[in-house]
């Protein structure tokens, strides 16, 4: 079966099967918008030094995992932690809930 033979709903279903519902990739315009929003928020909150990140799953025991396109946390995160952070586990010390999510 070629891509020409698939209708739009079948293409979306195939993407869900490949990536999983909570790992859906962004479109090009969405990706550009996310990068722009992060850069604007980093300028707005530069003095506070808040942690602004995109597509990092938020994990709170007893609640479903969510991965907002952009999240703003009212904490400072070291460059070393920023570079390796793969999820935001709110049960850890000094890990508040985000103030804003998009």
C-alpha positions in Angstrom: 0.0 0.0 0.0 1.4 3.4 -0.9 0.8 6.7 0.8 -1.5 7.7 -2.1 -3.8 4.8 -1.3 -4.4 6.0 2.3 -7.1 8.5 3.2 -6.4 11.1 5.9 -7.9 9.2 8.8 -5.9 6.1 7.9 -2.7 8.2 7.8 -3.5 9.6 11.3 -4.3 6.0 12.5 -0.9 4.8 11.2 0.9 7.6 12.9 -0.8 6.8 16.2 0.2 3.1 15.8 3.8 4.1 15.2 4.2 6.8 17.8 1.6 6.1 20.4 -1.1 8.6 21.4 1.0 10.6 23.9 4.1 10.7 21.6 2.4 12.3 18.6 4.9 14.4 16.6 4.2 18.0 15.9 3.6 19.4 12.4 6.1 21.9 11.0 4.0 25.0 11.8 3.3 23.7 15.3 7.0 23.1 15.9 7.9 26.7 14.7 5.2 28.1 17.0 6.4 26.2 20.0 10.0 27.4 19.5 8.8 30.9 19.0 6.6 30.8 22.2 9.5 29.3 24.2 11.9 32.1 23.0 9.3 34.8 23.9 8.7 33.3 27.4 12.4 33.0 28.0 12.8 36.8 27.3 9.8 37.6 29.5 10.9 35.5 32.5 14.7 35.9 32.1 15.1 37.9 35.3 13.2 35.3 37.3 15.3 32.6 35.8 12.2 30.3 35.5 12.5 27.0 33.7 10.7 27.0 30.4 10.6 23.8 28.4 8.6 22.0 25.7 7.4 18.4 25.3 8.6 17.2 28.7 6.2 14.8 30.3 4.8 15.9 33.7 4.5 13.0 36.1 2.5 13.2 39.3 1.9 9.8 41.1 -1.8 8.9 40.9 -2.5 11.1 37.8 -2.2 10.5 34.1 1.1 11.6 32.5 0.7 14.7 30.3 3.2 16.4 28.0 2.3 19.9 27.2 3.8 21.7 24.2 5.3 24.3 26.5 5.5 24.5 30.3 6.7 27.3 32.6 8.0 26.3 36.0 8.7 28.9 38.8 12.1 27.4 39.6 15.7 27.7 38.5 17.2 24.5 36.9 20.9 24.1 36.5 22.3 23.8 33.0 23.5 20.3 33.7 20.0 19.2 34.8 18.3 21.1 31.9 20.4 19.2 29.4 19.5 15.7 30.7 15.9 16.3 32.0 13.5 13.9 30.3 10.5 14.3 32.5 9.2 16.5 35.4 8.5 14.3 38.3 6.6 16.6 40.7 7.1 14.1 43.6 10.7 15.1 43.8 11.8 18.0 46.1 11.7 21.5 44.6 9.6 20.3 41.7 6.5 22.5 41.7 3.6 22.2 39.3 4.0 24.5 36.2 2.4 27.9 36.4 1.5 27.9 32.7 1.1 25.2 30.1 0.4 25.5 26.4 
